[in-house]
Amino acid sequence: MSKLRLKKAQKGILLALILFVLSIFFDFIGHAGIGKYTLYITMAVIIYNMFNAAIFVSNSNKKFFKRIKNKQPIFTDSLTDDEDDSIKKLDG
């Protein structure tokens, strides 16, 4: 995973965790309505992170199958880069 996507995923997971703890806290102190809405926001953040992860996996799979088709090395650092695939064909 590229550094940018890794940082984005870490921030999303941290935000979801903080919101989940806040929903428990609000429910504990007697504000169940606020806790419920905070839990709804938590679920939206989790779904957003899952959507971004699905896009990342889809892009990686496209590169993976393109490399199989062209008989190129598959597992390199550029498989998870956000930029265009820049592997040249091997001689042989």
C-alpha positions, 0 to 999 in steps of 0.5 A: 500500500502506498504511503498516502493510502496507508496514512489515509487508512490509519486516520480513518481507522483512528477516527472510527475508533474514537467515534465508537468510544465516544458513542459508548461514553455518551450512552454511559453518561445517559445521552443515548440519543447522541450516542446513537447518532455518533454510532451512525457516524462511526458506521459511515466512516467504516463504510467509507474506509471499506470503499477506499480499500476496495478501490485499492484492491481493484486497482492492484488486481488490474495491475496484477492480471495485466502483468500475468498477461504480459508475462512480467514480474508480478510482485514488485514495489510498484504493484501498490503504487498509485502512479501508472505501472512503469515496468518494462518488458523483460528481454528473453 
